[in-house]
Amino acid sequence: MVEVLIVLGILVVLATGAVVIVQPSLRRARSDAGVAYVINQIRNARQHAIAERRVYELDFVAPRTMNLQQGNNVNGNLTFTAAGSLDLPVIMQFQLPAAKPATPPDSFGTQTNAVDFSNTGGGGSTSLYFQPDGTVMDAGNGLTNGVVYVSQTGDADTSRAVSLFGATGRAKAWRINQTANGPQWVQE
């Protein structure tokens, strides 16, 4: 009986240690999945626009929804119909990191909004318009660059970002790396 209790005690200690070791990896994996959702939705919108030779609109709706809409040219007027919606994983949302680096990823945006795309009319925009040639425009038909920030609430280690080049439609994933000079954005 004593030997069984000793074995059970050892198993409990090992299981507790495994949980402590695995938790940070699970948090990072969830954050990586959140960024992958954003990048995949951006790439999906761009690919549909190119393949179908029509405009697609991608809207980022707080706290964690991305709506894709298909553009329809009716008598010279562009209207949009819903083409799909995707939510980030439950614990993820669009949000700025608590301890953000001084410079945003690719130097886009101001790091004041969780979804921050340049807008020819001024201010940040949360809507992207993917063109048939692969470029990304804002509502004023100007090329737009910007960043979407994604993280788990209250966990600075899970902060990620996706930057988008409007001229090419290229999206890149970023994470924060803690250095001696403070936090820095590092491309994944």
Backbone as CSV, one residue per row, in Angstrom:
resi,resn,N_x,N_y,N_z,CA_x,CA_y,CA_z,C_x,C_y,C_z
1,MET,0.822,-1.192,0.000,0.000,0.000,0.000,0.873,1.267,0.000
2,VAL,1.935,1.231,0.777,2.853,2.368,0.842,3.486,2.609,-0.529
3,GLU,3.860,1.518,-1.203,4.474,1.647,-2.523,3.506,2.258,-3.532
4,VAL,2.251,1.897,-3.470,1.242,2.462,-4.376,1.079,3.949,-4.117
5,LEU,1.051,4.339,-2.854,0.936,5.760,-2.507,2.157,6.548,-2.989
6,ILE,3.326,5.949,-2.889,4.543,6.626,-3.367,4.480,6.799,-4.880
7,VAL,4.067,5.771,-5.594,3.947,5.850,-7.055,2.919,6.908,-7.438
8,LEU,1.762,6.914,-6.757,0.739,7.929,-7.033,1.258,9.334,-6.749
9,GLY,2.007,9.495,-5.678,2.591,10.802,-5.350,3.552,11.272,-6.439
10,ILE,4.364,10.364,-6.945,5.298,10.701,-8.021,4.529,11.091,-9.280
11,LEU,3.471,10.355,-9.591,2.668,10.673,-10.773,2.012,12.045,-10.653
12,VAL,1.533,12.388,-9.474,0.920,13.715,-9.261,1.952,14.816,-9.459
13,VAL,3.136,14.628,-8.933,4.206,15.631,-9.101,4.571,15.777,-10.574
14,LEU,4.700,14.676,-11.286,5.027,14.734,-12.714,3.913,15.401,-13.519
15,ALA,2.669,15.071,-13.217,1.541,15.679,-13.940,1.472,17.180,-13.685
16,THR,1.690,17.597,-12.455,1.691,19.030,-12.131,2.809,19.742,-12.880
17,GLY,3.976,19.142,-12.906,5.095,19.739,-13.644,4.802,19.849,-15.126
18,ALA,4.172,18.831,-15.684,3.840,18.857,-17.113,2.853,19.971,-17.421
19,VAL,1.862,20.173,-16.571,0.881,21.236,-16.784,1.565,22.605,-16.745
20,VAL,2.449,22.806,-15.797,3.159,24.083,-15.684,4.021,24.340,-16.918
21,ILE,4.630,23.310,-17.434,5.495,23.452,-18.609,4.683,23.670,-19.883
22,VAL,3.539,23.027,-20.004,2.750,23.064,-21.227,1.923,24.353,-21.358
23,GLN,1.495,24.967,-20.257,0.612,26.144,-20.313,1.160,27.281,-21.183
24,PRO,2.415,27.722,-21.026,2.917,28.797,-21.893,2.909,28.411,-23.378
25,SER,3.203,27.153,-23.653,3.186,26.701,-25.050,1.776,26.735,-25.622
26,LEU,0.783,26.383,-24.831,-0.601,26.442,-25.283,-1.041,27.881,-25.547
27,ARG,-0.645,28.811,-24.681,-0.989,30.223,-24.888,-0.374,30.742,-26.186
28,ARG,0.897,30.416,-26.413,1.556,30.844,-27.656,0.894,30.209,-28.873
29,ALA,0.520,28.947,-28.778,-0.126,28.266,-29.903,-1.476,28.912,-30.220
30,ARG,-2.238,29.296,-29.196,-3.519,29.969,-29.436,-3.298,31.322,-30.113
31,SER,-2.275,32.030,-29.695,-1.972,33.325,-30.317,-1.543,33.154,-31.760
32,ASP,-0.724,32.158,-32.014,-0.309,31.885,-33.388,-1.511,31.515,-34.249
33,ALA,-2.458,30.782,-33.670,-3.677,30.426,-34.406,-4.500,31.670,-34.718
34,GLY,-4.585,32.610,-33.774,-5.324,33.860,-34.017,-4.735,34.646,-35.166
35,VAL,-3.420,34.749,-35.207,-2.753,35.455,-36.310,-2.971,34.706,-37.617
36,ALA,-2.922,33.398,-37.573,-3.147,32.598,-38.785,-4.555,32.835,-39.328
37,TYR,-5.554,32.980,-38.455,-6.920,33.283,-38.893,-6.939,34.590,-39.677
38,VAL,-6.292,35.618,-39.126,-6.287,36.936,-39.778,-5.576,36.867,-41.122
39,ILE,-4.388,36.282,-41.156,-3.627,36.192,-42.409,-4.400,35.374,-43.444
40,ASN,-4.978,34.267,-43.026,-5.728,33.437,-43.972,-6.948,34.165,-44.525
41,GLN,-7.623,34.952,-43.700,-8.791,35.686,-44.193,-8.351,36.786,-45.164
42,ILE,-7.231,37.441,-44.887,-6.695,38.454,-45.803,-6.321,37.791,-47.137
43,ARG,-5.613,36.690,-47.065,-5.208,35.986,-48.290,-6.422,35.459,-49.052
44,ASN,-7.413,34.985,-48.329,-8.643,34.493,-48.942,-9.352,35.617,-49.711
45,ALA,-9.470,36.781,-49.088,-10.125,37.916,-49.746,-9.351,38.332,-50.989
46,ARG,-8.037,38.414,-50.880,-7.205,38.802,-52.024,-7.325,37.784,-53.155
47,GLN,-7.272,36.502,-52.815,-7.345,35.457,-53.828,-8.695,35.458,-54.543
48,HIS,-9.783,35.644,-53.799,-11.107,35.719,-54.414,-11.188,36.916,-55.365
49,ALA,-10.656,38.059,-54.934,-10.705,39.260,-55.776,-9.964,39.038,-57.090
50,ILE,-8.804,38.416,-57.029,-8.019,38.174,-58.240,-8.688,37.115,-59.121
51,ALA,-9.098,36.010,-58.515,-9.658,34.899,-59.284,-10.985,35.259,-59.952
52,GLU,-11.797,36.049,-59.261,-13.119,36.375,-59.789,-13.174,37.735,-60.489
53,ARG,-12.050,38.460,-60.469,-11.962,39.785,-61.111,-13.051,40.723,-60.597
54,ARG,-13.163,40.784,-59.270,-14.137,41.687,-58.651,-13.586,42.160,-57.307
55,VAL,-14.153,43.205,-56.775,-13.733,43.778,-55.501,-14.317,42.943,-54.360
56,TYR,-13.501,42.714,-53.344,-13.958,42.083,-52.105,-13.644,43.018,-50.946
57,GLU,-14.582,43.132,-50.031,-14.398,43.965,-48.844,-14.203,43.059,-47.633
58,LEU,-13.202,43.376,-46.816,-12.963,42.662,-45.566,-13.081,43.666,-44.438
59,ASP,-14.046,43.424,-43.543,-14.281,44.316,-42.402,-13.850,43.623,-41.123
60,PHE,-13.137,44.357,-40.271,-12.738,43.864,-38.961,-13.691,44.481,-37.941
61,VAL,-14.446,43.639,-37.263,-15.456,44.086,-36.312,-15.040,43.642,-34.914
62,ALA,-14.840,44.620,-34.026,-14.432,44.301,-32.654,-15.513,43.483,-31.973
63,PRO,-15.191,42.583,-31.100,-13.832,42.327,-30.644,-13.066,41.266,-31.427
64,ARG,-13.766,40.427,-32.289,-13.000,39.332,-32.889,-13.584,38.784,-34.184
65,THR,-14.348,39.573,-34.922,-15.016,39.082,-36.119,-14.439,39.712,-37.384
66,MET,-14.328,38.912,-38.442,-13.930,39.397,-39.755,-15.046,39.035,-40.735
67,ASN,-15.607,40.035,-41.396,-16.685,39.820,-42.360,-16.162,40.031,-43.772
68,LEU,-16.402,39.083,-44.631,-15.992,39.167,-46.027,-17.229,39.416,-46.879
69,GLN,-17.137,40.410,-47.770,-18.260,40.748,-48.638,-17.797,40.806,-50.082
70,GLN,-18.629,40.298,-50.961,-18.336,40.251,-52.388,-18.916,41.493,-53.050
71,GLY,-18.093,42.152,-53.864,-18.555,43.328,-54.599,-19.306,42.944,-55.858
72,ASN,-20.394,43.639,-56.106,-21.202,43.411,-57.308,-21.390,44.747,-58.012
73,ASN,-21.026,44.795,-59.278,-21.186,46.019,-60.055,-22.546,45.970,-60.756
74,VAL,-23.478,46.765,-60.254,-24.831,46.800,-60.801,-25.066,48.192,-61.397
75,ASN,-25.140,48.253,-62.722,-25.365,49.520,-63.430,-24.373,50.609,-63.011
76,GLY,-23.112,50.211,-62.855,-22.072,51.171,-62.512,-21.967,51.469,-61.024
77,ASN,-22.821,50.894,-60.200,-22.768,51.086,-58.748,-22.234,49.822,-58.087
78,LEU,-21.280,49.996,-57.202,-20.697,48.862,-56.498,-21.480,48.613,-55.213
79,THR,-22.077,47.439,-55.106,-22.779,47.029,-53.896,-22.126,45.757,-53.381
80,PHE,-22.343,45.469,-52.117,-21.696,44.310,-51.505,-22.721,43.369,-50.903
81,THR,-22.442,42.078,-51.039,-23.252,41.052,-50.409,-22.344,40.181,-49.552
82,ALA,-22.883,39.690,-48.459,-22.101,38.879,-47.527,-21.569,37.626,-48.219
83,ALA,-20.274,37.366,-48.020,-19.649,36.182,-48.598,-19.128,35.252,-47.511
84,GLY,-19.120,35.711,-46.273,-18.657,34.860,-45.182,-18.235,35.672,-43.985
85,SER,-18.178,35.008,-42.865,-17.776,35.635,-41.617,-16.923,34.648,-40.844
86,LEU,-15.915,35.153,-40.162,-15.013,34.291,-39.409,-14.691,34.979,-38.087
87,ASP,-14.766,34.233,-37.001,-14.394,34.738,-35.686,-13.050,34.166,-35.277
88,LEU,-12.277,34.986,-34.564,-11.037,34.486,-33.986,-11.373,33.446,-32.930
89,PRO,-10.404,32.616,-32.548,-10.667,31.678,-31.448,-11.189,32.443,-30.229
90,VAL,-12.005,31.786,-29.421,-12.778,32.432,-28.352,-11.950,33.339,-27.448
91,ILE,-10.777,32.948,-27.058,-10.018,33.769,-26.116,-9.205,34.872,-26.798
92,MET,-9.203,34.916,-28.119,-8.440,35.919,-28.860,-9.348,37.069,-29.267
93,GLN,-8.765,38.261,-29.388,-9.516,39.405,-29.879,-8.571,40.440,-30.471
94,PHE,-9.152,41.368,-31.229,-8.372,42.471,-31.774,-8.104,43.423,-30.618
95,GLN,-6.846,43.563,-30.269,-6.507,44.459,-29.166,-5.025,44.801,-29.207
96,LEU,-4.719,46.029,-28.819,-3.332,46.481,-28.760,-2.613,45.795,-27.608
97,PRO,-1.318,45.526,-27.769,-0.566,44.955,-26.651,-0.411,45.994,-25.539
98,ALA,-0.381,45.530,-24.306,-0.230,46.429,-23.164,1.145,47.115,-23.191
99,ALA,2.180,46.340,-23.432,3.542,46.879,-23.503,4.004,46.766,-24.951
100,LYS,3.706,47.795,-25.733,4.018,47.716,-27.156,5.368,48.366,-27.459
101,PRO,6.036,47.849,-28.484,7.284,48.465,-28.925,7.049,49.894,-29.422
102,ALA,8.110,50.687,-29.470,7.991,52.086,-29.884,7.561,52.222,-31.337
103,THR,8.002,51.311,-32.186,7.692,51.375,-33.613,6.749,50.239,-33.983
104,PRO,5.664,50.533,-34.711,4.753,49.458,-35.123,5.381,48.571,-36.199
105,PRO,4.824,47.381,-36.418,5.349,46.502,-37.462,5.362,47.192,-38.824
106,ASP,6.474,47.083,-39.522,6.674,47.715,-40.829,6.444,49.226,-40.784
107,SER,6.438,49.798,-39.591,6.216,51.245,-39.383,4.867,51.705,-39.930
108,PHE,3.870,50.842,-39.900,2.520,51.177,-40.356,1.653,51.534,-39.159
109,GLY,0.852,52.555,-39.310,-0.108,52.912,-38.274,0.511,53.674,-37.127
110,THR,-0.320,53.888,-36.123,0.075,54.699,-34.973,0.070,53.924,-33.670
111,GLN,-0.336,52.675,-33.706,-0.480,51.835,-32.519,-1.464,52.433,-31.519
112,THR,-2.510,53.077,-32.032,-3.554,53.614,-31.158,-4.863,52.856,-31.312
113,ASN,-5.002,52.089,-32.392,-6.198,51.282,-32.630,-5.788,49.839,-32.887
114,ALA,-6.613,48.901,-32.452,-6.301,47.486,-32.652,-6.323,47.103,-34.128
115,VAL,-7.148,47.780,-34.918,-7.183,47.606,-36.369,-6.906,48.979,-36.944
116,ASP,-5.771,49.144,-37.592,-5.327,50.478,-37.987,-4.767,50.472,-39.406
117,PHE,-5.630,50.796,-40.371,-5.209,50.907,-41.760,-5.300,52.363,-42.179
118,SER,-4.331,52.819,-42.978,-4.335,54.199,-43.433,-5.583,54.461,-44.262
119,ASN,-6.025,55.682,-44.220,-7.243,56.077,-44.919,-6.970,57.402,-45.606
120,THR,-7.261,57.500,-46.893,-6.972,58.729,-47.628,-7.741,59.915,-47.063
121,GLY,-8.838,59.666,-46.387,-9.601,60.745,-45.764,-9.069,61.108,-44.393
122,GLY,-8.017,60.444,-43.921,-7.458,60.690,-42.597,-7.981,59.661,-41.605
123,GLY,-7.199,59.394,-40.571,-7.629,58.448,-39.548,-7.465,57.006,-39.975
124,GLY,-7.728,56.119,-39.042,-7.588,54.694,-39.322,-8.884,54.091,-39.804
125,SER,-8.774,53.060,-40.599,-9.931,52.393,-41.156,-9.930,50.934,-40.715
126,THR,-11.111,50.335,-40.624,-11.226,48.919,-40.281,-11.741,48.100,-41.456
127,SER,-11.844,48.721,-42.631,-12.317,48.029,-43.833,-11.251,48.048,-44.915
128,LEU,-11.103,46.920,-45.583,-10.153,46.791,-46.686,-10.918,46.415,-47.943
129,TYR,-10.477,46.947,-49.082,-11.106,46.648,-50.365,-10.063,46.023,-51.278
130,PHE,-10.175,44.721,-51.481,-9.234,43.975,-52.304,-9.655,44.107,-53.762
131,GLN,-8.719,44.561,-54.583,-8.990,44.838,-55.989,-8.624,43.635,-56.857
132,PRO,-9.189,43.557,-58.070,-8.883,42.440,-58.977,-7.398,42.317,-59.341
133,ASP,-6.634,43.394,-59.198,-5.205,43.317,-59.505,-4.353,42.936,-58.285
134,GLY,-5.005,42.668,-57.150,-4.277,42.243,-55.949,-3.938,43.350,-54.985
135,THR,-4.171,44.597,-55.360,-3.900,45.701,-54.450,-5.017,45.827,-53.424
136,VAL,-4.739,46.604,-52.376,-5.726,46.813,-51.314,-5.951,48.315,-51.160
137,MET,-7.210,48.705,-51.206,-7.582,50.110,-51.127,-8.404,50.382,-49.870
138,ASP,-8.517,51.677,-49.547,-9.416,52.092,-48.479,-10.718,52.579,-49.102
139,ALA,-11.632,53.070,-48.289,-12.941,53.508,-48.788,-12.825,54.690,-49.740
140,GLY,-11.736,55.455,-49.669,-11.525,56.597,-50.552,-10.745,56.248,-51.807
141,ASN,-10.591,54.963,-52.097,-9.856,54.461,-53.263,-8.379,54.820,-53.253
142,GLY,-7.802,54.909,-52.073,-6.364,55.103,-51.943,-5.714,53.817,-51.461
143,LEU,-4.486,53.566,-51.920,-3.766,52.387,-51.423,-3.674,52.468,-49.907
144,THR,-3.845,51.361,-49.246,-3.803,51.359,-47.782,-2.801,50.350,-47.257
145,ASN,-2.088,50.746,-46.236,-1.198,49.869,-45.486,-1.712,49.884,-44.054
146,GLY,-1.388,48.869,-43.294,-1.826,48.911,-41.913,-1.501,47.661,-41.138
147,VAL,-2.025,47.640,-39.906,-1.725,46.565,-38.964,-2.992,46.169,-38.215
148,VAL,-3.118,44.873,-37.967,-4.153,44.328,-37.093,-3.430,43.689,-35.908
149,TYR,-3.810,44.083,-34.695,-3.206,43.533,-33.482,-4.154,42.503,-32.872
150,VAL,-3.595,41.365,-32.457,-4.380,40.263,-31.912,-3.700,39.774,-30.642
151,SER,-4.484,39.537,-29.592,-3.907,38.950,-28.376,-5.001,38.403,-27.484
152,GLN,-4.546,37.707,-26.454,-5.455,37.234,-25.420,-5.559,38.330,-24.371
153,THR,-6.725,38.541,-23.838,-6.932,39.603,-22.862,-6.032,39.415,-21.653
154,GLY,-5.302,40.479,-21.314,-4.479,40.479,-20.119,-3.218,39.650,-20.188
155,ASP,-2.785,39.234,-21.359,-1.590,38.405,-21.471,-0.672,38.991,-22.534
156,ALA,0.290,39.803,-22.111,1.189,40.496,-23.034,2.036,39.532,-23.859
157,ASP,2.320,38.351,-23.334,3.141,37.383,-24.063,2.440,36.822,-25.293
158,THR,1.131,37.025,-25.400,0.388,36.477,-26.527,0.127,37.510,-27.619
159,SER,0.662,38.699,-27.486,0.420,39.759,-28.472,1.071,39.416,-29.803
160,ARG,0.283,39.553,-30.855,0.742,39.320,-32.217,0.198,40.441,-33.090
161,ALA,0.738,40.559,-34.290,0.268,41.574,-35.234,0.373,41.024,-36.648
162,VAL,-0.450,41.587,-37.525,-0.391,41.272,-38.950,-0.292,42.595,-39.681
163,SER,0.775,42.769,-40.460,0.914,43.982,-41.265,0.515,43.657,-42.702
164,LEU,-0.021,44.671,-43.388,-0.492,44.479,-44.764,0.037,45.599,-45.643
165,PHE,0.689,45.223,-46.747,1.148,46.166,-47.760,0.049,46.302,-48.805
166,GLY,-0.511,47.486,-48.942,-1.610,47.684,-49.880,-1.224,47.527,-51.340
167,ALA,0.002,47.909,-51.698,0.409,47.856,-53.104,0.519,46.429,-53.628
168,THR,0.790,45.478,-52.735,0.963,44.090,-53.166,-0.057,43.135,-52.545
169,GLY,-0.710,43.567,-51.466,-1.632,42.689,-50.755,-0.921,41.675,-49.887
170,ARG,0.367,41.886,-49.637,1.164,40.941,-48.848,0.929,41.170,-47.358
171,ALA,0.678,40.092,-46.635,0.476,40.146,-45.186,1.612,39.403,-44.491
172,LYS,2.075,39.950,-43.360,3.149,39.329,-42.588,2.736,39.252,-41.119
173,ALA,3.153,38.177,-40.458,2.868,37.987,-39.036,4.043,38.475,-38.203
174,TRP,3.715,39.029,-37.029,4.716,39.575,-36.113,4.399,39.129,-34.694
175,ARG,5.446,39.048,-33.873,5.290,38.810,-32.440,6.236,39.756,-31.708
176,ILE,6.006,39.934,-30.432,6.867,40.812,-29.628,7.992,39.983,-29.021
177,ASN,9.198,40.483,-29.156,10.373,39.865,-28.562,10.910,40.829,-27.506
178,GLN,11.068,40.348,-26.284,11.611,41.183,-25.211,13.132,41.206,-25.322
179,THR,13.714,42.403,-25.462,15.163,42.554,-25.578,15.657,43.489,-24.481
180,ALA,16.961,43.636,-24.392,17.552,44.544,-23.406,17.129,45.988,-23.680
181,ASN,16.834,46.311,-24.934,16.409,47.662,-25.306,14.901,47.843,-25.225
182,GLY,14.208,46.859,-24.683,12.756,46.917,-24.588,12.107,46.020,-25.617
183,PRO,10.792,46.027,-25.664,10.088,45.134,-26.597,10.305,45.564,-28.049
184,GLN,10.431,44.574,-28.930,10.617,44.800,-30.368,9.695,43.865,-31.142
185,TRP,9.151,44.363,-32.264,8.365,43.489,-33.151,9.330,42.659,-33.981
186,VAL,9.093,41.355,-34.054,9.919,40.421,-34.809,9.008,39.674,-35.765
187,GLN,9.408,39.610,-37.026,8.591,38.899,-38.017,8.662,37.392,-37.760
188,GLU,7.514,36.735,-37.881,7.470,35.275,-37.692,7.721,34.564,-38.994
